[in-house]
Amino acid sequence: MKITEVTPVCVGAGMRNWIFVKVVTDGGLVGWGEATTEWRTRSVLGALEDIEALLLGEDPFAIEHIWQSLYRHQFWKGGIVVTSAASGVDQALHDIKAQALNVPLYELLGGRVRDRLRLYDHLGGGDPHLVYADLDPEAFADSARRSVEDGFTALKILPVPITGLLPEARNVRMSVAVLEAVRGAVGDDVDIMLDFHGRTTPTGAIEYGRALAPMRPWFIEEPCQPEDTAALAQIAARMPVPLATGERLVGRSAFLKVLETRAVAVVQPDVCHCGGLSEMRRIASIAEVFNVAVAPHNPAGPIATAHSLHFGTATPNWIIQEQMRNAVPWWDDILTAPLSWRDGDATLPAGPGLGVAVDEREARRHPYVPEAQPRATHPDGSVADW
């Protein structure tokens, strides 16, 4: 069996374009991956076209050989664009091989290690208008309450506004008010994760974290910009809340640098960016050596979600899965069979392969739309981190 075609299928999905990667073989099998990368859509599509020559005619079973080729045969290695393209291909190859072997994809990753796959919800189920909304205690509490009513036992909120080098007291007070309202709405038994979104400096993260700690967040995500690895230790030493990071890290070496700080309790590789399932497994194994949990980042589409669930099924130090079920109202329609979850848990994936595929007819109904890039600014008009 040989690879005969590598075709991206780009789907306009609101604030993001989903980039699905279709790998076709001469044996009739088709595999699906996802390489969604916000505001880099056309770059990733170009990267997929660039690497196609390394794939045509190759044996799709040779997943590791192809991974090495996509990484090492290119003089300009890594980076978010090239690695996202390779990640989508890697996922699709796992899908093809598992289909050929007539087993669920997670069997290629070591087999099942759990019977439940816990999910966490975003405000509005991942509706971007609510996830990234201005801070409003009552509105956040209402949305969080609906997540719990839908059966979720964990949720994530973004409680920190666009922040300067030092946080303003009124913003800290508002963040506290928001988390107090959410905690009051959902009770003490729901795990609440806080996404700082890389908006805070180390000093700001510490101040926010100390103020929010009494409401018992499960972890704080991206308390500083991802390249500031040394700052994680500074923050962890002075803030009594576990830290998480990793959504913008590419490859195991970047994760190893973070883990060596001993500052994080959770790493968050994204199957669309980190190097696909092959590299994600290696990242999880390194994290396991450091007794660190894995909670995969996944604001992307349903193909990435399905791959992440297979990964969670087979990964011992996995703890929970992000998903954005209401990113668009036609989430389920884009698949040949919908993903299923109930009471905050996803159903274990069924095979063979990924268990789902893209409905290309439905995909054509939602063509590429140029994304409106966020342009965050401080009150004085200077550029801020979004």
Secondary structure in CASP SS format (residue, H / E / C, confidence):
PFRMAT SS
TARGET T0000
AUTHOR 0000-0000-0000
METHOD secondary structure of the structure
MODEL  1
M C 1.00
K C 1.00
I E 1.00
T E 1.00
E E 1.00
V E 1.00
T E 1.00
P E 1.00
V E 1.00
C E 1.00
V E 1.00
G E 1.00
A E 1.00
G C 1.00
M C 1.00
R E 1.00
N E 1.00
W E 1.00
I E 1.00
F E 1.00
V E 1.00
K E 1.00
V E 1.00
V E 1.00
T E 1.00
D C 1.00
G C 1.00
G C 1.00
L C 1.00
V E 1.00
G E 1.00
W E 1.00
G E 1.00
E E 1.00
A C 1.00
T C 1.00
T C 1.00
E C 1.00
W C 1.00
R C 1.00
T H 1.00
R H 1.00
S H 1.00
V H 1.00
L H 1.00
G H 1.00
A H 1.00
L H 1.00
E H 1.00
D H 1.00
I H 1.00
E H 1.00
A H 1.00
L H 1.00
L C 1.00
L C 1.00
G C 1.00
E C 1.00
D C 1.00
P C 1.00
F C 1.00
A C 1.00
I H 1.00
E H 1.00
H H 1.00
I H 1.00
W H 1.00
Q H 1.00
S H 1.00
L H 1.00
Y H 1.00
R H 1.00
H C 1.00
Q C 1.00
F C 1.00
W C 1.00
K C 1.00
G C 1.00
G C 1.00
I H 1.00
V H 1.00
V H 1.00
T H 1.00
S H 1.00
A H 1.00
A H 1.00
S H 1.00
G H 1.00
V H 1.00
D H 1.00
Q H 1.00
A H 1.00
L H 1.00
H H 1.00
D H 1.00
I H 1.00
K H 1.00
A H 1.00
Q H 1.00
A H 1.00
L H 1.00
N C 1.00
V C 1.00
P E 1.00
L H 1.00
Y H 1.00
E H 1.00
L H 1.00
L H 1.00
G C 1.00
G C 1.00
R C 1.00
V C 1.00
R C 1.00
D C 1.00
R C 1.00
L E 1.00
R E 1.00
L E 1.00
Y E 1.00
D E 1.00
H E 1.00
L H 1.00
G H 1.00
G H 1.00
G C 1.00
D C 1.00
P H 1.00
H H 1.00
L H 1.00
V H 1.00
Y C 1.00
A C 1.00
D C 1.00
L C 1.00
D C 1.00
P H 1.00
E H 1.00
A H 1.00
F H 1.00
A H 1.00
D H 1.00
S H 1.00
A H 1.00
R H 1.00
R H 1.00
S H 1.00
V H 1.00
E H 1.00
D C 1.00
G C 1.00
F C 1.00
T C 1.00
A E 1.00
L E 1.00
K E 1.00
I E 1.00
L C 1.00
P C 1.00
V C 1.00
P C 1.00
I C 1.00
T C 1.00
G C 1.00
L C 1.00
L C 1.00
P C 1.00
E C 1.00
A H 1.00
R H 1.00
N H 1.00
V H 1.00
R H 1.00
M H 1.00
S H 1.00
V H 1.00
A H 1.00
V H 1.00
L H 1.00
E H 1.00
A H 1.00
V H 1.00
R H 1.00
G H 1.00
A H 1.00
V H 1.00
G C 1.00
D C 1.00
D C 1.00
V C 1.00
D E 1.00
I E 1.00
M E 1.00
L E 1.00
D E 1.00
F C 1.00
H C 1.00
G C 1.00
R C 1.00
T C 1.00
T C 1.00
P H 1.00
T H 1.00
G H 1.00
A H 1.00
I H 1.00
E H 1.00
Y H 1.00
G H 1.00
R H 1.00
A H 1.00
L H 1.00
A H 1.00
P H 1.00
M H 1.00
R C 1.00
P C 1.00
W C 1.00
F E 1.00
I E 1.00
E E 1.00
E C 1.00
P C 1.00
C C 1.00
Q C 1.00
P C 1.00
E C 1.00
D C 1.00
T H 1.00
A H 1.00
A H 1.00
L H 1.00
A H 1.00
Q H 1.00
I H 1.00
A H 1.00
A H 1.00
R H 1.00
M C 1.00
P C 1.00
V C 1.00
P C 1.00
L E 1.00
A E 1.00
T E 1.00
G C 1.00
E C 1.00
R C 1.00
L C 1.00
V C 1.00
G H 1.00
R H 1.00
S H 1.00
A H 1.00
F H 1.00
L H 1.00
K H 1.00
V H 1.00
L H 1.00
E C 1.00
T C 1.00
R C 1.00
A C 1.00
V C 1.00
A C 1.00
V E 1.00
V E 1.00
Q C 1.00
P C 1.00
D E 1.00
V C 1.00
C C 1.00
H C 1.00
C C 1.00
G C 1.00
G H 1.00
L H 1.00
S H 1.00
E H 1.00
M H 1.00
R H 1.00
R H 1.00
I H 1.00
A H 1.00
S H 1.00
I H 1.00
A H 1.00
E H 1.00
V H 1.00
F C 1.00
N C 1.00
V C 1.00
A E 1.00
V E 1.00
A C 1.00
P C 1.00
H E 1.00
N C 1.00
P C 1.00
A C 1.00
G C 1.00
P H 1.00
I H 1.00
A H 1.00
T H 1.00
A H 1.00
H H 1.00
S H 1.00
L H 1.00
H H 1.00
F H 1.00
G H 1.00
T H 1.00
A H 1.00
T C 1.00
P C 1.00
N C 1.00
W E 1.00
I C 1.00
I C 1.00
Q E 1.00
E E 1.00
Q C 1.00
M C 1.00
R C 1.00
N C 1.00
A C 1.00
V C 1.00
P C 1.00
W C 1.00
W C 1.00
D H 1.00
D H 1.00
I H 1.00
L E 1.00
T C 1.00
A C 1.00
P C 1.00
L C 1.00
S C 1.00
W E 1.00
R E 1.00
D C 1.00
G C 1.00
D E 1.00
A E 1.00
T C 1.00
L C 1.00
P C 1.00
A C 1.00
G C 1.00
P C 1.00
G E 1.00
L C 1.00
G C 1.00
V C 1.00
A C 1.00
V E 1.00
D C 1.00
E H 1.00
R H 1.00
E H 1.00
A H 1.00
R C 1.00
R C 1.00
H C 1.00
P C 1.00
Y C 1.00
V C 1.00
P C 1.00
E C 1.00
A C 1.00
Q C 1.00
P C 1.00
R C 1.00
A C 1.00
T E 1.00
H C 1.00
P C 1.00
D C 1.00
G C 1.00
S C 1.00
V E 1.00
A C 1.00
D C 1.00
W C 1.00
END
